[in-house]
Amino acid sequence: MKRYILNEKENEAISNLIKDILKQYNSVEDEKFLMHAGLLVHELPKGLRAFLHDFKQYEDVHPTCLIGGYKIDNERIGKSPRHWKEKKIPPSSINEEIYFILCAALIGHPIAWSTQQGGRIVHEIFPIKEHESDQLGFSSKENLEWHTEDAFHPLRGDYIALMCIRNPTNTPTTIASNTEIDVTSEEYKPLFKPIFKIRPDNSHLQESPDSHKSSDLSKAQKAMQELNHQPQEIPVLFGDPKAPYWRLDPYFMETPEDEEARNALTLLITEVNKNLKEVVINPGEIFFCDNYRVVHGRVPFSANYDGWDRWLKRLNIVCDLRKSRAIRTSGGSRVFY
């Protein structure tokens, strides 16, 4: 995995840039900030910009990367909110969110789903007691099964990014890449058939549509419910047969009737499990993974629910906003409805 560690001079430059940005914005959810982020990134240290540029360009070689060296001030940030709904504006972690968005803007455009965490761009990942055994980022007691993020949707993110605020239990993120598995071999050919079905994960189905919500949100929630009841038929492998991408989320996948396809899927799942690796993301580190080449998950851990548990932030990043224009309310919006 490619790594880049910020030095003291780079940290100082990033800190000064954040201070300047805070004079104009108090939230990374501000549409104007998100539109200007692609310009502001040019003020990041050149070495960091070059590193992320290369990561994006050489996707066949580097499906993941990690940036370290950013200093986290736990005293300033304090406890995590008890729930993502309790997040304040500006949040105590506003500095970290600005830095996170700027790094992501070197890869593409951070986006949000209206059906996830209130349509916020930056997602919070910390344990919530009521979800401790669910297949959600808020769980702790169960394995968060490995998956492609939002594999069910054609407009899912091209990249996923995680930034660690704290990780006192050193809980690892689990990953596997199709660069480590020969998905071009003959036995995987049935996976190119558009006959597989993946339902939306539970994070998109937390709330049912009702008349008190905006018409756009209600429409989005209804669309998710429809995808849950009638998933699209898709291929698991797609793109260049010599270097295919994948869409995988076994926990939410239906078993195909086609025997060859079923055997191929079982084989691929087995190979992913064999090649699964653990990556501990430490405070201040940002982890990027190519959502077309990498699956990710998380092992169980013990949570105290005292505000000092493992706390990460997550971003979905797309490379082309135009593909999603039909489900955004304006050209400047980054929220998918």
ABEGO torsion letter per residue (X at the ends): XBBBBBBAAAAAAAAAAAAAAAAABABAABAAAAAAAAAAAAABBAAAAAAAAAAAABAAABABBBBBGBBBBAAAAEBBBABAAABBOBBAAAAAAAAAAAAAAAAEBBBBBAABGGGBABBBBBBBAAAAABBBAABAABBBBBBBBGAABAABBABBBBBBABBAAGBBBBBBBAAABBAABAAAAAAABBABBBBBBAAAAABBBBAABBAAAAAAAAAAAAAAABBBBBBABBEBAABBBBBBBAAABBBBABAAAAAAAAAAAAAAAAABBBBBBBBGBBBBBBAAABBBBBBBBBBAGAGABBBBBBBBBBABAAAAAAABABAABABBX
